[in-house]
Amino acid sequence: MEVILQNLTKKFPNRDKKKKGDVIAVDHFDIEIPDGKLVALLGPSGCGKSTMLNLISGLLKPTEGKIFFGEDDVTELPPENRCIGLVFQNYALYPHLTVKQNITFPLENLKGKDKLTKEEMNERALQAAKLVQLDGLMERKPAELSGGQQQRVAVARAIVKMPRVLLLDEPLSNLDARLRLQTREEIRRIQRETGITTIFVTHDQEEAMSISDMIIVMKDGALHQVGKPQEVYDDPSDLFVAKFLGTPPINVFDAQVRDGKLYIGGDAVLEVPGVEDWPVYAAIRPEGFIPDENGRFSCKLSGVEVMGRDYSVLSTNSACHSNPVRAIISTDHKVDIEKEVVKFSLKPHKVHLFHKETEERIRF
């Protein structure tokens, strides 16, 4: 089911009497979410991700704008009539019910032509449990399950009635690192098998990039960029997106363009043809550095961390916003840790320039 948001806006009354005007949680949002895709709403805490999900689900009414499921305008439709599945951060399972009873609960509320017999409900619950690999635990209660198993019960309960849209609100944040990895892979597998359009809210960019078909990057309620995860990483539209995506984070420098060359400090580090002479931010991905004794970019070496297949070379540069400068280098290259200065060549496609005032991308 395609989900279309048109000029979607949500404002809340400002409780700070010193500040005038409303708080804008979602700001004139226009997006089309393709049918059958897993899409991540990604951004820092407070950027409006959960508010957006609550608008799509019907738990909140928009101040302005429209929400469409396919050709159906669902803007004024109550949540129970939108045919959605919703998975919360805290699982929200009924502790006195078994796994089977938790999964069948949404089916018991179906009425009219959608009403099912007990046998049909049990069959649907078993199918959903098999999908999340819990069919052997149907008689257990939530307290007898691990955190990952509880989360999978919540997913099974959401998909048992085959919703048009599945909404996941930071469903992995309560799990430890190993369970997070395992459960996100399960969510991806389930989404592919069911083909349900899924919207996944997270502030974890690694999580979003690893399982999503498309990511929507938000800040302060506004859309900053949308696209396939790798495309957004490789081609950020502004400095916020460049800094938000990537682990380790991108290195940002105060720089200057003069006569078609990029200067960081006193070093002319890269040819940037076609860029006007002005101060810029130069952002370099950690994997964009190549150790080179004849390289044009110099930093003061701080140390080298061995990461197995890679080195993490730590250095400092007075133009960098957040020292140390971190470079991820293949172990095929050698770094002389006895030297005070390390020199690099730069991979041009890993260097991004941004306007100092607007922070918009400058392409070269």
N, C-alpha and C positions, 0 to 999 in steps of 0.2 A: 504494500500500500504506500503510494507516494504521499509525503507530508509536505504541504506548502504553507509557509508563513508569509503573510503580506503585511508590511508596515506594523509588525507586532510591537506593542509598547505596553509596559506595565509601570505605573507610578504608585508609590506609597506615600502617605502623609509623612512629612518630616517631623520627627519627635523632638528634634533639637530646636528650641524656640529662638535660638540666636541666629539660625539660618533660615532664610526665606525660600519658598518654593518646595516642591515635592522631591522625594528621592526617586530617581529614575533607575529602576532595576534592569529593565530591558528597553532598549532605545531604538525604535523604528527598524525592526529586524525583518529583512527580506531574505528568504532562503528556500530552495527546493531540495528536499531530501528524497533521493531516488527510491523506488520500490525495491524491497528485498535486500537493502544494504545495511551494514552496521556502521553507524555514524557516531563519532565521539564529539560531545560538547566539551571543549577543553579551555581551561583558563584558571587564573589564580582564585583563591577563596574570595567570595564577595563579588564576583564578576557577573553574576546573574544566571549561572548555569542551572541551578535547581529551580529558580523562578521560571525559567524557560520551560523546564520539564513539567512543572506544575500547571503552566498555561496550556501546554499540549494535552495534558491529562484531563484538564477541566477542573482541577482543584482550585485554580485561581482564574478569575475572569480578567481578560485584557482591558487596559484603559483605552487602547486604540488597536485597530488592525483586525485581521481575519486569520483563521486557521482552517485549512482544508485537509481532509483525508481523501485523496483522490479528487473526485469532483464534488464531494459532499462538504458543505460548509458546516463545521462542527463547533463554531465559535461559541454559540449559545447552548450547545448540547451538554447535559449533565454528564459527569464522569461515567456513571453506570451505563449510559447509552452510547458511549464512544467505542466500545469493544477494544479496550486497551488492556495490556498486562503491565503491572507496575511492581518493581522490586525496589525495596527501600534499603538504606544503608544498614539499618539495625535488624534486618530479616523480618521482624513483625510476625512471627509464628505464634499460633495459639498453643501455650505450654501444656494444656490439659488434653489436647488432641494428638493422635498418632500422626505419623508421616502421611499415611493414607487419608486420614480425615482432614488434615491440613490441605492436601492437594485437591481433594474433592469438594472442599467448602465452596469455591466459586461456582461449581456446577449445581449446587443445591439451590442457588438463588435464581437460576434460569426459569423463565416463565413462558407460558403460551407455547408456540410452535417449537421453541428452543428447549423446552423442558425435557429432561432425560430420565429414563428409568434407572433404578439402583444398579442394575447390571451394566447399563451403558456408562454410568458414572464410574463404576469400578474399573471397567475396561479402559476408559479414557485416562484415569489416574495411573493405571499400570503402564500405559504407553508413555505417559509423561515421566514416570519414575524411571523407566528403562532409558529414556533419552538422557536423563541426568545421572544414570548409573546408580540408582538407589532402590531398585526393585527388590533387593534382598533385605531392606530395612523398613518395610512398610508398617510394621507394628510397633516400631520404636517411637518414643516421644522426643521432642526437641532436646530436652536435657541430657538424653543419652547419645546425642550426636556431637561430632566435632563442629568447629565453626564453619569449615568448608562444606560439610554435609548439610548443615542448617541453611547455608546460602543456596545450595542446590535445591533444597526443598522449596525455598522461596521462589526460585526460578521455575521449578515444575508447577507450582501453584499459579504462577503468572501465565504460563503457556498452555495450561491444560484446556482452556476454552478456545485455543487457537485465535488469539487476538489479532486485530488488524495491525496494531503497532505495539511493540514491547519497549517499555521505558525503564531504564536502570539508573538509579540515583546513587552514585558512588558505592556500588555493591561490594567492593573488595577492600574497602578501607579498614575494616575491622579484622582482617586476616593477617597472619604473619607472612613473611616474604615468600616462603616456599608455597604456602597455600594460595597466596595471591597469584603466583605464576601458574599454578595448576588450575585454579578456578577460572582465570581469564582465558586459558586455552579451552576449557570446557564450554565457556560462554560462546566463544568463537565457533566451536564445533556445533553446538546446539543451534546457533543462528544460521549456519550454513545448511544444516539438515532440515530445518523448518522453513527457511526462506522468509521469515517474518522481518519486516522492517524494524530495526532496533536502534534506539537512541540511547547512548551510553554517556552519562555525566561523570567526569573525572577531572582532578587537577594534576594527575600524574601523567606527564607527557610520554614517558616510556610505555606506560600501559595503553594509552590512546594510540600511539604509533604502531604498536606491535599487533593489534587485532583489528583495527578499523579499516574499512574501505575508504572512508573519508573523514577528515577532521575539520571541525569548525572552531576556530580560535577566537575567544571572546576576551574583552577587557572593558570593565565599567559598563556592562550591558550592551556594548556595541560589537558588531562583527568586524574583526580585523582581517581575517583571511580564511578561505575555505579551499580545500583541495585534497588530493591524495597525500597520505602522510609523508612519503619521501619527497614529493614535489614541494610541499610546504617547507620542509627542512632545507632542501637544496636551494629554494628560491623564495625566501621570506619577503613579504611586501613592505615591512617596516621594522624598525629596531626592536619593538616589543616582541614581535613574533620571533625574530632571530635570537633574542635573549631567552625567551621562554622555552623554546625547543632545543634540546640537545643536552646530553650528559657525557662528559663534563660540559658546562655551559660555554658559550662562545666568548672569545676574548675581545673586548671592546677598547679601542684606542682613540685618543684625540689625534687627528691627522690633518693634513693639508694637501690639496692638489695644486701643483704648479707645473705649467708647461707640459701637461699630459703625463705627469708622474705623481705617484702617491708617496708623500713624505710622512713618516712616523718618527718624531724627533728630528734628528738631522739626517736620517737615512732615507734615500730614495728607494723604496722597497719594491715598487711594482709599476709597470707601465699601465696607465689607465686612459687610453685614447678617447677623445671626444668628451671628456668631463671638464667642465668649466673650473677655473681657478677659484677655489673657496675652501674654507675650513669644513671638514666632514668628520663623521664618525667612521672609523674603519673597524669592521667586525671580522675576526678570523676564527674559523672553526679549529678546534684542537688538532684535527687530522690534516689541517692545511699547511703544516710546517714540514720542511725537509731539511735536516741537518746538512749544512754545506759550508765548508771552510771559506769558500769564496762568496757565500751568501751576502745579500745586501741588508738584511735585517739583523740587528745585534741586540742581545739581551744579556743581563748579568745572571749567570747560572747559579741556581739555588740548590738543586739536587735532582736526583733521578730516582723514580720509583719503578721497580720491576713489576710488571703486570702479567708475566707469562709470555704471551705472543707479542706484547707491545711494551714500550717504555712510556712512562709519563715524565716528561722533562719539565721541571719547574724552574722558572726564571723570573726576573723582574725587569720592568721597563717603566720609566717615569711617565710615559704617555698612557699607560694602561689604567683603566678605571678601577680594576679590582685585581691587584697583584695577589698571588703569583700568576704570571702568564703560564698557561698549561698547554703543552704540546704533546699529542699522542703520536709516538714514533714507532714504526716497525722495528723489531729486533734485528732486521737485516741491516739497519743503519747502526753505526757506532757513535757514541757520544763520549767525548773525553771529559770525565768528571773532574779532572785535575785543573782544567782551565777555568778562569774566572768569567770568561765571556763565551757565549754560544752563539753561533751565526746560523741563520736559516735562509733558505729560499722559500718562496711562498707559492702555493698552488692557486692560480688566479680564480678558478671556479669555487674556491673555498673562502674567498675574500669578498665581503659585501660592504658597499659604501652607503651611508645614510646622511640625509640633510641634517645639519646641526639644529635647525629650528623646528622643522616639521617631523623629523625622524623618519621621513619617507625614503624609500629606496632610490638610490642613484645607480642606474645601470651603465655598464661600460663593456 
